[in-house]
């Protein structure tokens, strides 16, 4: 099970003490295999790989929400406003805030979930190459095999959808949703507001398996 107390409001990782407290949980049993997985990704790569959030379900989670690519507020080494070093709904940015609120709206328990990205590393640009997408899809296969209780993957955003063909043969349900970013909100507001319903449906379908 997840260690630590769940924050009551979004953007809690803006506080340095909150980030340090979260780092102290990275060796907890439920997240330790995922921490080791990130360490392997970091070896020999110039990209910055944020950690999984230990307040989520870790390897005990039954749902993986696969987004597209980390943003600058996942980066603990960025200049200016410090990022968290985690892929987390508690990050200090509008996409994370939307995820925090949408998960609550959808009624999905935090310990049932893990958040990750198809392209796992941050390289100081939001641009994505076709090679990154292809390599990320293959890497996602390695990740899901670390999660023995996994029952459902939600592909969040059109780039994450590129992993569907590779994941379709695995023993879990696949569904998709729009990305909860401000860009999508600005261009497709009504559909953006339906994201919690899509996530709720995925959770209900998973719970019935």
C-alpha positions as a Markdown table, in Angstrom:
| # | Residue | x | y | z |
|---|---|---|---|---|
| 1 | Unk | 0.0 | 0.0 | 0.0 |
| 2 | Unk | 1.0 | 3.6 | -0.5 |
| 3 | Unk | 3.1 | 5.2 | 2.3 |
| 4 | Unk | 2.4 | 8.6 | 3.7 |
| 5 | Unk | -0.6 | 10.9 | 4.0 |
| 6 | Unk | -2.5 | 12.0 | 0.8 |
| 7 | Unk | -2.5 | 15.8 | 0.3 |
| 8 | Unk | -5.8 | 17.4 | 0.6 |
| 9 | Unk | -5.3 | 20.0 | -2.2 |
| 10 | Unk | -3.3 | 20.1 | -5.5 |
| 11 | Unk | 0.2 | 21.5 | -6.0 |
| 12 | Unk | 1.5 | 20.3 | -2.6 |
| 13 | Unk | 4.9 | 19.5 | -4.1 |
| 14 | Unk | 5.6 | 23.2 | -4.6 |
| 15 | Unk | 7.0 | 23.1 | -1.0 |
| 16 | Unk | 10.6 | 22.0 | -0.6 |
| 17 | Unk | 9.8 | 20.1 | 2.6 |
| 18 | Unk | 7.0 | 18.2 | 0.8 |
| 19 | Unk | 9.4 | 17.2 | -2.0 |
| 20 | Unk | 12.0 | 16.0 | 0.6 |
| 21 | Unk | 9.4 | 14.0 | 2.5 |
| 22 | Unk | 8.3 | 12.3 | -0.8 |
| 23 | Unk | 11.9 | 11.4 | -1.6 |
| 24 | Unk | 12.2 | 9.7 | 1.8 |
| 25 | Unk | 9.5 | 7.2 | 0.7 |
| 26 | Unk | 11.2 | 6.0 | -2.5 |
| 27 | Unk | 12.5 | 2.9 | -0.8 |
| 28 | Unk | 9.1 | 1.8 | 0.5 |
| 29 | Unk | 8.3 | -1.8 | -0.6 |
| 30 | Unk | 5.4 | -0.9 | -2.9 |
| 31 | Unk | 7.5 | 1.5 | -4.9 |
| 32 | Unk | 11.1 | 0.1 | -4.6 |
| 33 | Unk | 10.9 | -1.9 | -7.8 |
| 34 | Unk | 9.8 | 1.2 | -9.7 |
| 35 | Unk | 12.6 | 3.3 | -8.2 |
| 36 | Unk | 15.1 | 0.7 | -9.4 |
| 37 | Unk | 13.4 | 0.8 | -12.8 |
| 38 | Unk | 14.0 | 4.6 | -13.0 |
| 39 | Unk | 17.6 | 4.2 | -11.9 |
| 40 | Unk | 18.1 | 1.8 | -14.8 |
| 41 | Unk | 16.6 | 4.3 | -17.2 |
| 42 | Unk | 18.9 | 7.0 | -16.0 |
| 43 | Unk | 22.1 | 4.9 | -16.5 |
| 44 | Unk | 23.8 | 6.1 | -19.6 |
| 45 | Unk | 21.1 | 8.6 | -20.7 |
| 46 | Unk | 21.4 | 12.4 | -20.8 |
| 47 | Unk | 17.7 | 12.8 | -20.2 |
| 48 | Unk | 16.3 | 13.5 | -16.7 |
| 49 | Unk | 14.0 | 10.7 | -15.5 |
| 50 | Unk | 11.6 | 11.7 | -12.7 |
| 51 | Unk | 10.7 | 9.1 | -10.1 |
| 52 | Unk | 7.3 | 7.5 | -9.6 |
| 53 | Unk | 5.2 | 9.1 | -6.9 |
| 54 | Unk | 5.4 | 6.8 | -3.7 |
| 55 | Unk | 2.0 | 8.1 | -2.6 |
| 56 | Unk | 0.5 | 6.3 | -5.6 |
| 57 | Unk | 0.0 | 2.5 | -5.6 |
| 58 | Unk | 3.4 | 1.5 | -7.0 |
| 59 | Unk | 3.6 | -2.2 | -8.1 |
| 60 | Unk | 0.4 | -2.9 | -6.2 |
| 61 | Unk | -1.6 | -0.5 | -8.4 |
| 62 | Unk | -4.3 | -2.0 | -10.7 |
| 63 | Unk | -4.4 | 1.0 | -13.1 |
| 64 | Unk | -1.7 | 2.7 | -15.1 |
| 65 | Unk | -2.4 | 6.2 | -16.5 |
| 66 | Unk | 0.1 | 6.6 | -19.3 |
| 67 | Unk | 0.5 | 10.2 | -20.3 |
| 68 | Unk | 2.8 | 11.6 | -23.0 |
| 69 | Unk | 6.0 | 13.2 | -21.8 |
| 70 | Unk | 7.2 | 14.8 | -18.5 |
| 71 | Unk | 7.0 | 18.6 | -18.3 |
| 72 | Unk | 9.5 | 21.0 | -16.8 |
| 73 | Unk | 7.9 | 20.9 | -13.3 |
| 74 | Unk | 9.0 | 17.3 | -13.0 |
| 75 | Unk | 12.6 | 18.4 | -13.2 |
| 76 | Unk | 14.4 | 18.7 | -9.9 |
| 77 | Unk | 17.4 | 20.3 | -11.6 |
| 78 | Unk | 15.7 | 23.1 | -13.5 |
| 79 | Unk | 16.7 | 26.7 | -12.9 |
| 80 | Unk | 14.2 | 29.2 | -11.5 |
| 81 | Unk | 11.1 | 27.6 | -10.0 |
| 82 | Unk | 12.1 | 24.2 | -8.8 |
| 83 | Unk | 10.4 | 21.1 | -10.1 |
| 84 | Unk | 9.6 | 18.1 | -7.9 |
| 85 | Unk | 11.6 | 15.2 | -9.4 |
| 86 | Unk | 8.4 | 13.1 | -9.6 |
| 87 | Unk | 5.7 | 12.2 | -12.0 |
| 88 | Unk | 2.9 | 13.3 | -9.7 |
| 89 | Unk | -0.6 | 14.7 | -9.5 |
| 90 | Unk | 0.8 | 16.9 | -6.8 |
| 91 | Unk | 3.3 | 18.8 | -9.0 |
| 92 | Unk | 3.1 | 22.6 | -9.2 |
| 93 | Unk | 1.6 | 22.9 | -12.7 |
| 94 | Unk | -1.9 | 23.1 | -14.3 |
| 95 | Unk | -1.8 | 19.7 | -15.8 |
| 96 | Unk | -1.0 | 18.0 | -12.5 |
| 97 | Unk | -3.7 | 20.1 | -10.8 |
| 98 | Unk | -6.2 | 18.9 | -13.3 |
| 99 | Unk | -5.2 | 15.3 | -12.8 |
| 100 | Unk | -5.5 | 15.7 | -9.0 |
| 101 | Unk | -9.0 | 17.1 | -9.4 |
| 102 | Unk | -10.1 | 14.7 | -12.1 |
| 103 | Unk | -9.1 | 11.7 | -10.1 |
| 104 | Unk | -11.2 | 12.9 | -7.2 |
| 105 | Unk | -14.1 | 13.7 | -9.5 |
| 106 | Unk | -13.8 | 10.2 | -11.0 |
| 107 | Unk | -13.8 | 8.6 | -7.5 |
| 108 | Unk | -10.6 | 6.6 | -8.2 |
| 109 | Unk | -8.6 | 5.7 | -5.0 |
| 110 | Unk | -5.0 | 6.9 | -5.3 |
| 111 | Unk | -3.6 | 3.5 | -4.2 |
| 112 | Unk | -5.2 | 1.9 | -7.3 |
| 113 | Unk | -3.2 | 4.1 | -9.6 |
| 114 | Unk | 0.3 | 4.8 | -11.1 |
| 115 | Unk | 1.1 | 7.8 | -13.3 |
| 116 | Unk | 3.8 | 7.5 | -16.0 |
| 117 | Unk | 4.6 | 8.8 | -19.5 |
| 118 | Unk | 5.1 | 7.0 | -22.8 |
| 119 | Unk | 8.3 | 9.1 | -23.2 |
| 120 | Unk | 9.7 | 8.8 | -19.7 |
| 121 | Unk | 12.6 | 11.3 | -19.8 |
| 122 | Unk | 12.6 | 15.1 | -19.8 |
| 123 | Unk | 15.1 | 16.6 | -22.2 |
| 124 | Unk | 14.2 | 20.3 | -21.9 |
| 125 | Unk | 11.7 | 20.4 | -24.7 |
| 126 | Unk | 8.1 | 19.5 | -25.1 |
| 127 | Unk | 8.7 | 18.4 | -28.7 |
| 128 | Unk | 8.4 | 14.6 | -29.4 |
| 129 | Unk | 10.1 | 12.6 | -32.2 |
| 130 | Unk | 8.7 | 9.5 | -33.9 |
| 131 | Unk | 11.7 | 7.6 | -32.5 |
| 132 | Unk | 10.9 | 8.6 | -29.0 |
| 133 | Unk | 7.3 | 7.4 | -29.4 |
| 134 | Unk | 8.4 | 4.1 | -30.8 |
| 135 | Unk | 11.1 | 3.5 | -28.1 |
| 136 | Unk | 8.7 | 4.7 | -25.4 |
| 137 | Unk | 6.1 | 2.1 | -26.4 |
| 138 | Unk | 8.6 | -0.7 | -26.2 |
| 139 | Unk | 9.8 | 0.6 | -22.8 |
| 140 | Unk | 6.2 | 0.6 | -21.5 |
| 141 | Unk | 6.0 | -3.1 | -22.1 |
| 142 | Unk | 8.9 | -3.5 | -19.7 |
| 143 | Unk | 7.2 | -1.3 | -17.1 |
| 144 | Unk | 3.9 | -3.1 | -17.1 |
| 145 | Unk | 5.6 | -6.4 | -16.5 |
| 146 | Unk | 6.8 | -5.0 | -13.2 |
| 147 | Unk | 3.2 | -4.6 | -12.0 |
| 148 | Unk | 1.7 | -8.0 | -11.2 |
| 149 | Unk | -1.7 | -6.6 | -10.2 |
| 150 | Unk | -2.2 | -4.4 | -13.2 |
| 151 | Unk | -5.7 | -4.7 | -14.7 |
| 152 | Unk | -6.1 | -1.5 | -16.8 |
| 153 | Unk | -4.1 | 1.0 | -18.8 |
| 154 | Unk | -5.5 | 4.4 | -19.7 |
| 155 | Unk | -3.8 | 6.0 | -22.6 |
| 156 | Unk | -3.9 | 9.8 | -21.9 |
| 157 | Unk | -3.4 | 11.9 | -25.0 |
| 158 | Unk | -2.9 | 11.2 | -28.7 |
| 159 | Unk | 0.8 | 10.4 | -28.4 |
| 160 | Unk | 0.1 | 7.8 | -25.6 |
| 161 | Unk | -2.3 | 6.2 | -28.0 |
| 162 | Unk | 0.6 | 5.2 | -30.1 |
| 163 | Unk | 1.4 | 2.5 | -27.6 |
| 164 | Unk | -2.0 | 0.8 | -28.1 |
| 165 | Unk | -0.9 | -1.7 | -30.8 |
| 166 | Unk | 1.9 | -3.0 | -28.6 |
| 167 | Unk | -0.1 | -3.2 | -25.4 |
| 168 | Unk | -3.2 | -4.7 | -27.0 |
| 169 | Unk | -2.0 | -8.2 | -26.6 |
| 170 | Unk | -1.3 | -7.8 | -22.8 |
| 171 | Unk | -3.6 | -9.2 | -20.1 |
| 172 | Unk | -5.3 | -5.9 | -19.1 |
| 173 | Unk | -8.0 | -3.6 | -20.5 |
| 174 | Unk | -7.0 | -0.6 | -22.6 |
| 175 | Unk | -8.9 | 2.7 | -22.8 |
| 176 | Unk | -8.1 | 6.3 | -23.7 |
| 177 | Unk | -8.9 | 9.9 | -22.9 |
| 178 | Unk | -7.9 | 13.4 | -23.9 |
| 179 | Unk | -4.9 | 14.9 | -22.2 |
| 180 | Unk | -5.7 | 17.1 | -19.2 |
| 181 | Unk | -3.4 | 19.9 | -20.3 |
| 182 | Unk | -4.3 | 23.6 | -20.6 |
| 183 | Unk | -3.7 | 23.4 | -24.4 |
| 184 | Unk | -6.4 | 20.8 | -24.7 |
| 185 | Unk | -8.7 | 22.7 | -22.3 |
| 186 | Unk | -8.4 | 25.8 | -24.4 |
| 187 | Unk | -9.2 | 24.1 | -27.7 |
| 188 | Unk | -11.7 | 21.4 | -26.7 |
| 189 | Unk | -13.2 | 22.6 | -23.4 |
| 190 | Unk | -16.3 | 20.5 | -23.4 |
| 191 | Unk | -14.5 | 17.3 | -24.1 |
| 192 | Unk | -11.8 | 18.2 | -21.6 |
| 193 | Unk | -14.4 | 18.5 | -18.9 |
| 194 | Unk | -15.5 | 14.9 | -19.7 |
| 195 | Unk | -12.1 | 13.4 | -18.9 |
| 196 | Unk | -13.2 | 12.4 | -15.3 |
| 197 | Unk | -16.1 | 10.5 | -16.8 |
| 198 | Unk | -13.8 | 8.6 | -19.1 |
| 199 | Unk | -11.5 | 7.7 | -16.2 |
| 200 | Unk | -14.5 | 6.7 | -14.0 |
| 201 | Unk | -15.7 | 4.4 | -16.8 |
| 202 | Unk | -12.2 | 2.8 | -17.0 |
| 203 | Unk | -12.1 | 2.3 | -13.2 |
| 204 | Unk | -15.5 | 0.7 | -13.2 |
| 205 | Unk | -14.6 | -1.6 | -16.0 |
| 206 | Unk | -11.4 | -2.6 | -14.3 |
| 207 | Unk | -13.2 | -3.2 | -11.0 |
| 208 | Unk | -15.5 | -5.7 | -12.7 |
| 209 | Unk | -12.7 | -7.8 | -14.0 |
